[in-house]
Amino acid sequence: MKKLYKSSSQKMIAGVCGGIAEYFGIEVTIVRLVWVAASLFLGSGILLYIIAAIIIPKQTPESEWE
């Protein structure tokens, strides 16, 4: 079963966008662009990013094999 983790390899700030991209199997740049667009147009992207950075667990070497 796939689980969502913050990425340790595709990390710019906290690894949230990288983790989402790895989970869905898409390019991390697309996730980052969508997140920036949501932040600019909807205004809640920054708050959601902070919440996601707190809630989503870090990727550990053990979790890579699950």
VOKELUM-480530 format. One line per field, with one value per atom (N, C-alpha, C, O): residue in three letters; x, y, z. Coordinates in steps of 0.05 Angstrom, whole numbers, plus 5000, padded with zeros to 4 digits. Layout:
N
residu = c(ALA;...)
x = c(X;...)
y = c(Y;...)
z = c(Z;...)
//
This chain:
66
residu = c(MET;MET;MET;MET;LYS;LYS;LYS;LYS;LYS;LYS;LYS;LYS;LEU;LEU;LEU;LEU;TYR;TYR;TYR;TYR;LYS;LYS;LYS;LYS;SER;SER;SER;SER;SER;SER;SER;SER;SER;SER;SER;SER;GLN;GLN;GLN;GLN;LYS;LYS;LYS;LYS;MET;MET;MET;MET;ILE;ILE;ILE;ILE;ALA;ALA;ALA;ALA;GLY;GLY;GLY;GLY;VAL;VAL;VAL;VAL;CYS;CYS;CYS;CYS;GLY;GLY;GLY;GLY;GLY;GLY;GLY;GLY;ILE;ILE;ILE;ILE;ALA;ALA;ALA;ALA;GLU;GLU;GLU;GLU;TYR;TYR;TYR;TYR;PHE;PHE;PHE;PHE;GLY;GLY;GLY;GLY;ILE;ILE;ILE;ILE;GLU;GLU;GLU;GLU;VAL;VAL;VAL;VAL;THR;THR;THR;THR;ILE;ILE;ILE;ILE;VAL;VAL;VAL;VAL;ARG;ARG;ARG;ARG;LEU;LEU;LEU;LEU;VAL;VAL;VAL;VAL;TRP;TRP;TRP;TRP;VAL;VAL;VAL;VAL;ALA;ALA;ALA;ALA;ALA;ALA;ALA;ALA;SER;SER;SER;SER;LEU;LEU;LEU;LEU;PHE;PHE;PHE;PHE;LEU;LEU;LEU;LEU;GLY;GLY;GLY;GLY;SER;SER;SER;SER;GLY;GLY;GLY;GLY;ILE;ILE;ILE;ILE;LEU;LEU;LEU;LEU;LEU;LEU;LEU;LEU;TYR;TYR;TYR;TYR;ILE;ILE;ILE;ILE;ILE;ILE;ILE;ILE;ALA;ALA;ALA;ALA;ALA;ALA;ALA;ALA;ILE;ILE;ILE;ILE;ILE;ILE;ILE;ILE;ILE;ILE;ILE;ILE;PRO;PRO;PRO;PRO;LYS;LYS;LYS;LYS;GLN;GLN;GLN;GLN;THR;THR;THR;THR;PRO;PRO;PRO;PRO;GLU;GLU;GLU;GLU;SER;SER;SER;SER;GLU;GLU;GLU;GLU;TRP;TRP;TRP;TRP;GLU;GLU;GLU;GLU)
x = c(5017;5000;5018;5036;5012;5027;5019;4996;5039;5035;5047;5067;5036;5046;5067;5061;5090;5112;5124;5121;5136;5151;5176;5189;5183;5206;5232;5234;5251;5278;5296;5317;5288;5305;5295;5311;5269;5257;5248;5224;5267;5260;5270;5294;5252;5261;5257;5275;5233;5228;5225;5242;5203;5198;5194;5192;5193;5190;5161;5156;5142;5114;5107;5095;5114;5108;5122;5111;5147;5161;5148;5147;5138;5124;5098;5092;5084;5059;5064;5050;5085;5092;5100;5092;5116;5124;5100;5098;5081;5058;5040;5031;5036;5019;5035;5022;5061;5077;5078;5078;5078;5080;5104;5118;5110;5133;5130;5108;5150;5148;5144;5132;5154;5150;5121;5112;5106;5077;5063;5046;5070;5058;5065;5048;5090;5098;5084;5076;5081;5066;5037;5026;5024;4996;4994;4976;5014;5013;5017;5004;5035;5039;5014;5006;5002;4977;4955;4941;4953;4932;4938;4920;4964;4971;4964;4955;4970;4965;4936;4926;4921;4893;4873;4852;4878;4860;4867;4851;4893;4903;4907;4918;4899;4902;4925;4929;4940;4962;4984;4994;4991;5013;5005;5020;4981;4970;4968;4976;4958;4956;4984;4987;5004;5031;5042;5054;5038;5048;5034;5047;5008;4993;5003;5008;5007;5017;5045;5051;5062;5089;5089;5107;5069;5067;5055;5064;5035;5020;5034;5034;5044;5056;5082;5100;5086;5111;5135;5131;5159;5183;5188;5180;5201;5208;5233;5253;5232;5255;5264;5250;5289;5298;5280;5277;5268;5250;5225;5214;5215;5190;5193;5173;5217;5221;5214;5208;5216;5212;5184;5177;5167;5139;5122;5098)
y = c(4976;5000;5025;5027;5043;5068;5087;5089;5101;5121;5147;5148;5169;5196;5204;5204;5211;5221;5246;5251;5263;5285;5274;5257;5284;5274;5284;5306;5266;5273;5280;5293;5272;5277;5301;5315;5305;5327;5349;5355;5360;5378;5406;5410;5426;5454;5468;5481;5465;5477;5454;5450;5440;5418;5391;5371;5390;5365;5357;5335;5375;5369;5364;5344;5383;5380;5356;5342;5351;5328;5302;5283;5301;5277;5272;5249;5294;5291;5281;5264;5292;5284;5255;5240;5246;5218;5200;5178;5208;5192;5188;5166;5209;5207;5200;5195;5199;5191;5212;5205;5237;5259;5276;5273;5294;5312;5332;5344;5335;5353;5382;5397;5390;5417;5424;5446;5405;5409;5413;5431;5398;5401;5428;5442;5436;5463;5485;5505;5484;5504;5506;5528;5483;5483;5495;5510;5489;5499;5529;5543;5540;5569;5582;5603;5570;5582;5582;5602;5561;5561;5582;5594;5586;5606;5634;5651;5639;5666;5672;5694;5653;5658;5651;5665;5631;5623;5634;5637;5640;5652;5633;5642;5609;5590;5570;5553;5573;5554;5554;5533;5577;5579;5566;5551;5571;5559;5529;5514;5519;5491;5477;5455;5491;5480;5477;5456;5497;5495;5472;5457;5469;5447;5420;5402;5418;5393;5387;5364;5407;5403;5392;5377;5400;5390;5362;5345;5357;5332;5309;5286;5313;5291;5283;5300;5257;5248;5249;5248;5250;5250;5222;5202;5221;5196;5185;5199;5161;5148;5126;5117;5116;5094;5069;5054;5064;5041;5045;5026;5070;5075;5073;5069;5074;5071;5043;5039;5024;4996;4986;4964;5003;4995;4997;4991)
z = c(5000;5000;5000;5016;4982;4980;5002;5009;5013;5033;5025;5009;5034;5028;5048;5072;5039;5055;5043;5019;5060;5050;5037;5048;5013;4999;5011;5020;5011;5021;4997;5001;4973;4950;4933;4921;4931;4916;4935;4937;4949;4971;4965;4959;4967;4965;4992;5002;5004;5030;5051;5068;5049;5068;5054;5068;5028;5014;5009;5000;5014;5011;4982;4975;4965;4936;4924;4907;4932;4922;4931;4915;4955;4965;4950;4944;4945;4930;4902;4891;4889;4862;4861;4843;4881;4882;4887;4875;4904;4910;4885;4880;4869;4846;4820;4799;4822;4799;4777;4753;4785;4765;4771;4791;4752;4754;4777;4780;4793;4816;4808;4823;4785;4775;4771;4777;4762;4758;4784;4787;4804;4831;4842;4854;4839;4850;4836;4849;4809;4795;4803;4806;4807;4816;4844;4850;4861;4888;4888;4903;4872;4870;4859;4869;4838;4827;4848;4850;4864;4885;4906;4917;4912;4932;4922;4937;4897;4885;4881;4887;4870;4863;4885;4887;4900;4921;4949;4966;4952;4977;5000;5020;4997;5020;5016;5033;4995;4989;5010;5016;5020;5039;5065;5077;5074;5099;5096;5114;5073;5068;5067;5076;5056;5055;5083;5089;5100;5128;5142;5157;5139;5151;5141;5156;5115;5103;5113;5118;5116;5125;5154;5162;5170;5197;5198;5214;5182;5183;5169;5180;5145;5129;5142;5147;5147;5159;5140;5115;5151;5135;5124;5136;5101;5089;5102;5103;5112;5125;5107;5090;5112;5095;5097;5078;5121;5124;5108;5097;5106;5092;5061;5047;5051;5022;5013;4990;5031;5023;5028;5021;5040;5045;5021;5022)
//
